[in-house]
């Protein structure tokens, strides 16, 4: 059988230069899109590189040794990231998540963490500052990140069985090193820690119960994510999606569960607690139970393109404003105009006649999950 060739659209060259409105009111801390969704959560990708090649995110057949990653000069500097974060905060952002690629590959990341930790929300509170990582480098960096002001981490882990995990990361990386990173993060107080497992039917769904057993009673929240059609390189098929309802049923047969209320508006995970008090799990169901109506997240790519949806096909080039001598007021006006026009709800429309054509969706490795 011939190997399938998947074209990769380079989103780094197609971002739109944002329009700066001639007369825009200053930020008020409340910015609403066309569906009355506020801007509250900013995900910042600090690198497009990763040391794993998970098939659902960065398949080795596409992201091979010859893949042209961004040169350092094209990345936003830490000062540029902090400046943009400050503008987003003025519009109401309260949570900043650092992501990638694998964010811990970005040199001196703790310096950026310290810069962001010094910012305050419109209400004068510290940011909710967190990071998503594969934890391969976390054991050696957890203390510096905590000392710099990082509050907590989310770790991507798709299996406990070492053979399954090595096969899924496609770089022969051992699961023991990820578990060591989680332990190090717990030891320095980077918590509460969340562990995200992307579940694929026939690939790792047999690991659901072992994962639940392992993290039950640990203080770590294990979250199960439905395999999503992010980007165009992962070969997504609906028959590989294991609905969250089935995950809930499998766990519930061994460990009875009761529903919990959401912690915050716009929270992506449906929360369930073990009836015996041994902690909780989360279910992220963007395929079978879309949560677009409450989505309050914006995403900033490694080189400064603003994306309004994980399934977007085009970004808005904020770097052109940063490096074109635009003032903070002009950048704030541009961001405000972009968000106010936002109408994204891809997951709600997936598979329907109303669904937009997304043959060139941005890759998750480029803007983070």
C-alpha positions in Angstrom: 0.0 0.0 0.0 1.5 3.4 -1.0 2.2 5.9 1.7 -0.3 8.7 1.8 1.1 12.1 1.1 -0.5 14.9 3.1 0.2 18.5 2.0 1.1 20.9 4.8 -0.2 24.5 4.4 2.3 26.9 5.8 0.1 29.3 7.9 3.2 31.3 8.8 2.9 33.2 5.5 -0.9 33.8 5.1 -1.9 35.9 8.2 -3.9 39.0 7.5 -2.5 42.3 8.6 -5.1 43.6 11.2 -7.0 46.8 10.5 -6.5 49.5 13.1 -9.7 51.4 13.6 -9.3 55.2 13.3 -11.3 55.9 16.4 -11.7 53.1 18.9 -12.6 53.3 22.6 -10.0 52.2 25.1 -10.2 48.7 26.5 -12.8 48.4 29.3 -11.9 44.9 30.5 -15.0 43.4 28.8 -14.7 42.5 25.1 -17.5 40.5 23.5 -17.7 38.8 20.1 -20.8 38.5 17.9 -22.1 35.7 20.1 -21.6 37.7 23.3 -18.6 35.5 24.3 -16.0 37.5 26.4 -12.3 37.3 25.9 -10.9 35.7 29.0 -8.2 33.1 28.1 -5.1 33.6 26.0 -3.0 30.6 24.8 0.5 31.6 23.8 2.7 29.2 21.7 6.3 29.9 22.4 7.8 27.5 19.9 6.7 25.4 16.9 9.2 22.7 17.8 8.6 19.5 19.7 10.7 16.5 20.7 7.7 14.1 20.2 6.1 13.1 17.0 2.6 12.0 18.1 0.5 11.0 15.1 -2.5 13.1 16.1 -0.4 16.3 16.3 3.0 16.2 14.6 3.2 13.0 12.5 6.8 12.1 11.6 5.8 11.6 8.0 5.1 15.3 7.7 7.3 16.8 10.4 10.5 15.0 9.5 14.1 16.0 9.9 13.9 18.3 6.8 10.8 20.2 8.1 11.5 24.0 8.0 10.8 25.2 11.5 10.7 28.9 12.2 14.1 30.7 12.5 14.7 32.4 15.8 14.4 35.9 14.4 10.8 35.2 13.4 9.7 34.2 16.9 8.1 36.8 19.1 10.7 37.9 21.7 9.8 37.6 25.4 9.4 41.4 25.5 7.0 41.3 22.6 4.9 38.4 24.1 4.7 40.3 27.4 3.7 43.5 25.6 0.9 41.7 23.8 -0.2 39.9 26.9 -0.6 43.2 28.7 -2.8 44.5 25.9 -5.0 41.3 26.0 -5.3 41.7 29.7 -6.7 45.2 29.3 -9.4 43.6 27.2 -10.3 41.2 30.0 -7.9 38.2 29.7 -7.4 36.6 33.1 -5.7 33.4 32.2 -2.5 32.8 30.1 -1.4 29.4 29.1 2.0 28.8 27.6 2.1 26.1 25.0 3.9 25.0 21.8 5.0 22.7 20.2 6.8 21.7 23.4 7.2 25.0 25.4 10.1 23.7 27.5 12.2 23.6 24.4 12.2 27.4 24.4 15.4 28.6 25.9 15.2 30.6 29.2 11.4 30.1 29.4 11.5 30.8 33.1 12.4 34.4 32.2 9.2 34.8 30.2 7.3 33.3 33.1 8.7 35.9 35.5 7.8 38.7 33.1 4.2 37.5 32.7 3.9 36.8 36.4 4.5 40.4 37.1 1.4 41.5 35.1 -2.0 42.1 36.8 -5.6 41.7 35.5 -8.0 44.6 35.1 -9.1 43.9 38.6 -5.6 44.0 40.0 -5.2 40.3 40.5 -2.3 38.1 39.4 -2.8 36.2 36.2 -3.8 32.6 36.2 -0.5 31.5 34.7 -0.1 27.9 33.5 1.7 25.8 31.0 1.0 22.7 28.9 3.9 20.3 28.4 4.7 16.7 27.4 6.8 16.7 30.7 9.9 15.3 29.0 12.0 18.1 30.4 9.8 19.0 33.4 11.9 17.2 36.1 14.8 19.4 35.5 12.9 22.7 35.0 10.0 22.5 37.5 11.8 24.3 40.3 12.9 27.2 38.1 9.4 27.6 36.6 7.8 27.6 40.0 10.3 30.1 41.4 9.6 32.4 38.4 5.9 32.5 39.1 4.3 29.7 37.2 1.3 28.4 39.1 0.5 25.0 37.6 1.0 22.7 34.7 -1.0 20.4 32.4 0.8 17.3 31.2 0.0 15.5 28.0 0.2 11.7 28.6 -1.7 9.2 26.4 -0.7 5.9 28.0 0.9 4.3 31.0 2.1 1.2 29.2 5.6 2.0 28.1 5.4 0.2 24.8 2.2 2.0 23.9 3.5 5.3 25.0 6.8 4.9 23.0 4.8 4.0 19.9 2.5 7.0 20.3 5.2 9.6 20.8 7.1 7.9 17.9 10.5 9.0 19.4 10.9 6.0 21.7 10.6 8.2 24.8 10.0 6.3 28.0 6.9 6.9 30.1 8.9 6.8 33.3 10.6 10.1 32.4 7.2 11.8 32.0 6.0 10.4 35.4 9.2 11.7 36.9 8.4 15.1 35.5 4.9 15.0 37.0 6.3 14.0 40.4 8.8 16.9 40.3 6.0 19.3 39.5 4.0 18.1 42.4 7.0 18.3 44.7 7.6 22.0 44.0 3.9 22.9 44.2 3.0 23.4 40.5 -0.6 22.4 41.0 -3.3 21.3 40.9 -1.8 19.3 38.1 -3.9 18.1 35.2 -3.0 15.2 32.9 -4.6 15.1 29.4 -5.1 11.9 27.6 -6.1 12.0 23.9 -8.2 8.8 23.4 -8.2 7.1 20.1 -10.3 4.0 19.5 -8.2 1.0 18.7 -5.0 2.9 19.6 -4.9 3.6 23.3 -8.5 3.2 24.6 -7.4 0.1 26.5 -5.3 2.5 28.7 -8.3 4.4 30.0 -8.8 2.3 33.1 -5.0 1.9 33.9 -4.7 5.6 33.7 -7.7 6.1 36.0 -6.4 3.7 38.5 -3.0 5.2 38.5 -4.1 8.9 39.1 -7.0 8.1 41.4 -6.3 9.5 44.9 -3.2 11.3 43.7 -4.6 14.9 43.7 -4.0 15.0 39.9 -7.0 15.5 37.7 -7.0 13.1 34.7 -8.8 14.5 31.7 -9.9 12.4 28.6 -10.0 14.3 25.3 -11.9 13.1 22.3 -9.6 12.7 19.3 -10.2 15.8 17.2 -9.9 16.9 13.5 -7.3 19.6 14.3 -5.2 20.5 11.2 -5.0 18.3 8.1 -2.0 16.1 8.8 -3.2 13.7 11.4 -5.5 11.5 9.2 -8.5 12.0 11.5 -11.4 9.7 11.1 -14.7 9.8 13.0 -14.5 6.0 13.6 -11.4 6.6 15.7 -13.3 8.9 18.1 -14.2 7.3 21.3 -17.1 9.4 22.7 -16.7 10.8 26.2 -19.9 9.0 27.2 -18.2 5.7 26.6 -15.2 6.8 28.6 -17.5 7.7 31.5 -19.3 4.4 31.2 -16.1 2.3 31.3 -14.7 4.1 34.3 -18.0 4.3 36.1 -18.4 0.5 36.0 -15.3 0.2 38.3 -15.4 3.5 40.1 -18.8 5.1 40.5 -18.8 8.8 39.5 -21.0 11.8 40.3 -21.2 15.1 38.3 -19.6 18.3 39.5 -20.3 21.9 38.6 -17.8 23.8 36.3 -15.2 25.8 38.1 -15.3 28.8 35.7 -17.5 29.9 32.8 -16.2 28.6 29.5 -14.4 25.6 31.1 -13.8 23.0 28.4 -13.9 19.9 30.7 -17.1 18.3 32.1 -16.1 17.4 35.7 -16.9 14.1 37.4 -15.9 13.1 41.0 -15.3 9.7 42.3 -18.1 8.9 44.6 -15.7 7.7 47.3 -13.9 11.0 47.4 -10.7 9.8 45.6 -10.6 12.9 43.3 -12.1 13.7 39.9 -11.8 13.3 36.2 -12.6 15.6 33.3 -14.1 14.9 29.9 -13.4 17.2 26.9 -15.9 16.4 24.2 -15.4 18.8 21.4 -16.6 16.3 18.8 -19.7 14.8 20.4 -20.7 17.6 22.8 -19.3 20.9 21.4 -18.8 23.8 23.8 -18.4 26.6 21.3 -21.2 28.6 22.8 -19.0 29.4 25.9 -15.6 29.5 24.2 -13.6 32.5 25.5 -10.2 31.6 24.2 -7.8 33.3 21.8 -4.5 31.8 20.5 -1.3 33.6 19.7 1.1 31.7 17.5 4.9 31.5 17.9 5.5 34.4 15.6 2.6 36.5 16.5 -0.5 35.5 14.6 -3.8 35.7 16.4 -6.2 32.8 15.9 -9.8 32.8 17.2 -10.5 29.1 17.0 -8.5 25.9 17.3 -9.9 24.9 13.9 -9.2 28.2 12.2 -7.7 28.4 8.7 -6.2 31.9 8.9 -4.7 34.2 11.5 -4.2 37.9 12.1 -0.6 39.1 12.0 -0.1 41.0 15.2 3.7 40.9 14.7 3.4 43.3 11.8 1.9 45.8 14.3 4.5 45.2 16.9 7.4 45.6 14.6 5.7 48.4 12.6 5.9 50.8 15.5 2.2 50.6 16.4 1.3 52.0 19.8 -0.3 49.8 22.5 -3.5 51.8 21.9 -3.5 50.9 18.2 -2.7 47.2 18.9 -5.6 47.2 21.5 -7.9 48.7 18.9 -7.0 46.1 16.3 -7.5 43.2 18.7 -10.8 44.7 19.8 -12.0 44.9 16.3 -10.9 41.4 15.5 -12.6 39.8 18.5 -15.8 41.8 18.0 -16.1 40.3 14.5 -15.6 36.7 15.8 -18.3 34.2 14.9 -16.3 30.9 15.1 -18.2 27.7 16.1 -16.7 25.0 14.1 -17.3 22.1 16.5 -21.0 22.9 16.7 -21.3 22.8 12.9 -19.0 19.9 12.2 -20.5 17.6 9.6 -23.5 19.8 8.9 -24.4 21.6 5.7 -23.5 24.9 7.5 -20.0 23.8 8.4 -17.4 26.0 6.8 -14.9 24.5 4.4 -11.7 23.9 6.5 -9.5 22.1 4.1 -6.5 24.1 5.4 -7.1 24.1 9.1 -4.1 25.4 11.2 -2.0 22.6 12.8 -2.4 22.1 16.6 1.4 21.9 16.9 1.6 25.5 15.6 -0.9 27.2 18.0 -1.1 24.7 20.9 -4.1 22.8 22.2 
